[in-house]
């Protein structure tokens, strides 16, 4: 497990992903999708099951609910109420975060229970903001390659950053003003799991982790950035985290030696 001092130092010196990892994004996504299709039945049958409750899933930048379809099907198989975000394509515009917050609040009252939040990439940044606004209504937060600790352009793939500025209508500095780095890295008062990959081809992986506390953890997986919601190893962690009792939350720990290969830093 990486020390908190090292985590803070890594975040301060985060750089954009290597060109090799950016070029390997698509092949890795295809590999993850293939692995999921081949392992679907044993994955569902062996996944831990917790108390049924609503789970809201937020997509990453430039993606919509179709990108989280397999993840939500997986959650439904485990008897959770998997909720799409229903905000269309995530362009990063502030009004989409406002809409997601309103939807979350309605779902919390409609189900009469706490809601877990899972966010991929930018969706995870949004999920943390929702949890910050409604901590008493959130059961847990799981982020997938979410750069909530990014402080500027230098930690993101250049082409992705330029696309973000065009689609969101904001510069990076304006985005940081809305969700500043110090608030992004500030721990949440609820169980929080940050899943990241050092092979990430879109954002610097150092921006996707935070100092660990009794209620927060960082879990490294092997794989792409954009394919995390289809990565069987990621889905296994998500099932394990949702099955946790929030009143007696324990950090993720691989159960046997072959799982330790899938989660190298845990």
N, C-alpha and C positions, 0 to 999 in steps of 0.2 A: 504494500500500500504506500503510495507517495505521500510524503509529509506535507503539511499545510504550507510551510515556508517555501518548499520547492514548487508547489502548485501556484502560489502567488508569483514567484519569480518567472515561471513558465508563461503565465498569462501576460505579464508585463512585457515579455519579449516574443510574443506570438507573431508568427509570420504567415504568409499565404501558403497554401499546400504546395507540395512539390509538383512540378509539371508531370512527372510520371504518375502520381496518384490522380491528378486531374484527368489524364488520358485514360486511366484504368477505371474510371467511374462506371462507364457503360458496361464493359465486360464484367465487372464485379456485380452490378445490378442484375445482369442476366444470370450470373451464377447463383445469386441469392434467390432469385425467383425460381430457378430450377431446383435448388435444394429444398425450397419450401414445398413445391409440388410433390417432390419425392418423399418428404418426411411428414406430410400433413397429418395423416392418420395416427402414427405413433406420437407425434408432438401433441395433438389434442388429447389423446388417451392418457398420456403420462403427465400432462401439465397439472400443477396444483390448482385446486379450486377453493376460493374463499367465499365469504358472504356475498350473495348476489347484490349488486348495487349499480347505479348508473355510472358510466364512464364516458366522458366527452373527449373526442379525438380531434385534434387540430392539425391541418396539413401544413406542409412547408411552403416556402416562397415559390410562387408561380405554379402552385399545384392546388387542387381542390379535393373534394371528398372522395373522388375516384382513386386518388393515390393511397388512401388509407382503407380501401375496401377490404383487402384480405386481412388486415389487422382487426378490423371491426367484425368480420366474419369469425375470426378466431375467438374474439372476446364473447361473441354471441354463443359459440359452441361451449364456452365455459360458464354459461348462464349469467353473464353480465348484460346489462342493458347498454349496448354500444350506441353512442349518439354522435352523428356527424355534426360538423359545425354549421353547415347550411349558410355559409357566407360567400359561396362562389369561389373563384380563384383568389388565393392569398397573394395580393399584390403588395402587402406591407402598409397599405394606407391606414391611417389612424382610425378612420370610421369603421374599418373591419374589426379592429380590436374592441371598439365600443359595441358593435353588434354582437360579437362573441361574448362579451360580458353580460349583455342583456339576455342572450340565449341561455347562458350558464345560470343566471339568477332565476329565470323562469323554470328551467329544468330542476333546479334545487327545490323549488317550492312545489312543483308538480309531483315529484317523487317523494317529497317529504323526507329526504335523506341526504347525507353528504355525497358529493360527486367527485370521483377521481378524474384527474386531467392527464392526458397523454398528448404531447406535442412534438411534431417532427420539425427539426430545424427552426425556422422562424415561428412555427406554430408552438414550439416549446417556449420561446421567448414570450409569446402572448400568454401561454398557460401560466407562466410564473407571474405575469402581471395580474391575471385574473385571481390567482391564489393570494397575491398580495392585497388585493382589494377585498376578497371574501374569505379570509383564512378559516373562519368558523364553519364555512359551508363546503370546504374541500377536504377530502379524505387523504389523498396523496397526489404528488405530481411526479410524472416520469417524462424526461425530455430525451429526445433522440437526435444527437448531433446538433444541439441548439447552441448557437454562439452568443449566449446572454452576457458573456464577459468581453465581447469585442469592443475595442475602443477606437477603431478607425479602419480605413480602407486596407491597410497593409496586411490584415489578417484574413482576407477573403480573396478568392479567385477573382481576378480583375474583370473578366467578362461577366461574371455573376453580379459583381458590384455595380457595373455600369447598367445592367439590365434592371437591377433593383431600383436604381435612381430614376430610370425612365418610367417604370411601372408604378412606383410608389409616389412619384412627384416630389420626393424629398431628397436632399443630400444626406450623406452619412452623418454629418454634424447635426442636422436637424433631427434625424432619427435618434441620435444619442441624447439630444436635449429632452426628448420625450421619455426615453428610458435610459438614463445615464448609467455608465459602467458601474459606479459605486452602488447604485440601487440594484442593478442586474445581478451583481455578485453577492449582495446582502442575503444572508440565509433566510429561509422561510421558516415559520413556526410550525410546520407540518412535515411529515415524512417526504423527502425529496430524493429522487434517484436521477442522476445524470449519466446517460449512456453515450459513449463516444468511441471513435475509432482513430487510431494514429495513421490509418490509411485514407482518411477523409480527403476527398479531392475537391471540396468546395470551400470549406472554412478551416482555419487553423484549429486543430483539435484542442489546443491549450485554452481556447476561448469557451470550450464546452464543459469545463469542469470548475469546481469551486472548492474552497477549503472544507474539509469534512468535519461534521459535528455529530452529536448523538442522533440527529434527525436528517442528516444528509450523507450521501455517498456518491462515488464516481465509479462506474463500471466500464472497463474497456472491452470492446469486442473487436473481432476481425471482420472487415468488410468496408463497404462504400458509405458515402454520406446519404445519397438519395434513396438507397435501397434498404435502409434500416427497418422500415415498416414491413419488409418482406423477408428479413433475415431471421431464420429459425432460432438462432442463438439469442437474438434480441427479444423475440416473442416469448421464449422460455423465461427470460428475466422478467418481462412484463407480467406474465402469469404468476410468477413467484412473488412479485411485489404487490400485486392486487390481492393476493391471498393473505397478506400480512394483516394482523390485527393492529390498527393504528394506535391503540392504547398500549400495546406491548410490541412495538415495532423493532425488528431486528435487521441488521444489515445483511445484504446478500452474501452468501457463501457457497461456492461450488460444492456439490455433494460428493463427487468422486473424481478420480484422476482425469478421466476423459473430458469432464466439464472444465477442469483447470486449463486444458489446452484451448478451449473456446474463449476463456476469460483470463488472459495471460497475466494481468496485474492484480488478480483477486485471489 
